[in-house]
């Protein structure tokens, strides 16, 4: 699960960066990250809850 989430995040970041470089849309990647960075620990926490092993 963690590998899939990391792969999806990398793909999304790559698509956004490529789209910005090709002028398909205008986005300031640093501003975007600065605004939405709290989603990273939220996503990690949800992932930890969902993948926690039950003993």
QUIMOTA-V769515 format. One record per helix or strand. SS is the DSSP state (2 for helix, 1 for strand). FROM is the first residue (numbers start at 0). LEN is the number of residues. If there is no record, write none. Layout:
{{SS & FROM & LEN} {SS & FROM & LEN}}
This chain:
{{2 & 1 & 20} {2 & 28 & 8} {2 & 37 & 14}}
